[in-house]
Amino acid sequence: MGKFIRVWIVNTVSLWVIDYFSSYVQFSDLMAVAATALALTLLNMTIKPILKVISLPLTFLTFGLFSFVINGFVLWASFQLSNGSTISSFGAAIVISIILTVLNGLFNKIFQND
C-alpha cells in the first residue's frame, strides 16, 4: 500500500506542475488534481498492462512508438473519469504523457527512500 500512496503523490505533484506550466490541461482545484492522479494511478496499475499486452505486435512494428499512444490514452481516460479536470485534445494527452513520464522519474528520484 505504501508504494501505491507514493505513486499517487508523485502523480499528483507532477500533474500540478504540468497544470502550472501548460495551457493544455486545466484543473478546477487541488482536489481535482488529486482525483485525476488517483484515476491515473489506478488505470496505470490495471488497464495499462492489459493494453500493453494486447498491443504488443503493433508496438513491435512501430519500434515502441505505439507505447506513446497507450500512455496518452491512459492519461486521457483519467481526465475523462475525474471531475474538475480537462485536457484539450488526445494529441495533447500524448505530449503531456511524455512530460508526465519525465517529471514522475524526477520526483520518484527525489521521494525515493532507500
Buried (B, 14 or more C-beta within 10 A) or exposed (E): EEEEEBBBBBBBBBBBBBBEEBEBBBBEEEEBBBBBBBBBBBBBEEBBEEBBEEBEEEBEEEEEEBBBBBBBBBBBBBBEBBEBBBBBEEEBBBBBBEBBBEBBEBBEEEEEEE
